[in-house]
């Protein structure tokens, strides 16, 4: 199962958005049925997107994979494996090279 966390459309500051993200990720990691998280950070100026990617990089070893939305397609092996692990969830952004989302594949 894939969980969607939208931190890009609530007019949140970067600090609050990352706090919400941390909370959502921590909660998801305790639910075996959630295998991945789709983070919606939006397009905007790119500040939140950069902060999310930096936060993910700082979490080294915590996730199986972090996949930027622009790489999430049929030709990206880790995307295919993650989708399979999640039971092939419906995702309108799969294959759309959407920079407004980032995927976290949980351990």
N, C-alpha and C positions, 0 to 999 in steps of 0.2 A: 504494500500500500504506500502511496505517495501522499504526503501532507503538503498543503500549500500555505505559506506564511506571507502575507502581504504587508510589508513594512514601507512600501513606497507611495501609498496613496492615503496615508493618514495625517499628512502634514506634520510628521514627527521630526524632531531634531535628530542628527546622526547618532548622538549618544543614546537617546531614548530608543531609537530604532534598533541599534545594536543590542541594547538591553533586552528588548522584546525578542529579538532573534535568539539570543543566548538562552532565554527562558524557554522558548518554544523548542529549541534543539535539545536542551536538557530533558524536557518532558518527553519528547519523542523517543529519546534514547532508552527510556524505561518502558516503552510499549513495543513489544516484539513485532506487532503487526505493521508498524511504520518502518519502512526500509529506506525511504529517501524523503527529502524535503525540497520543495520547489520554493525558492525565495523570490518574491516579486519586489524588486527594488525600484522599478520604474526607469524611465529614460532620463528625464530632467537634465541637470547639469553634469551628471556622472559622478557627483561627490559621494552619494550613498552607495552607488555601485562599487566605486573604488574602496570605500570603507568596508563594505561586505567582503570583497575579495581579500583585502588586507587582514580582516578578522579571520577569515577562513585559513589563510596562510599561517597565521599565528597559532592556529589550533592543530598544528602538525601532529599526525598520528591519531587524531581523534576521529577522523572520517576515512572511509575507504577511498573516496574520490570526491573532488569538487569539480563540477563541470559548468563552465560558462554557457549561457544560453545560446550563444552563436556557434558553439561546437556540438550542441545537443541534436544529433541527427543519426540517420541510419548508417552513416559512414564513420562514425566515431565509436570505436569498439567498446569503450567504457560506458557510453550512453546506452548502447544495445544491451550490455550485461546488466546495467542498473535497471533498465526497464523490465528485463526478464525477471530479475530478482524481486521486483515490485508487482509482478503479475500483469505486466503490460498495461499500465493505467492509461486511460484516455488523457491526452495532453495536447491541447490545441497549439502549443508552442513547439512541439516536436517537429524538427525539420524546418523551422521558420527562421533560424538564425537570429533569435530575439535577444538582443543585448540587455533587455530590461529584466531578465530573470537569470538566476544562478541555481544550480542543483547541487545538493549535498547527498551523497550516498553514504548512509550510516554503516558502521561496522556491524 
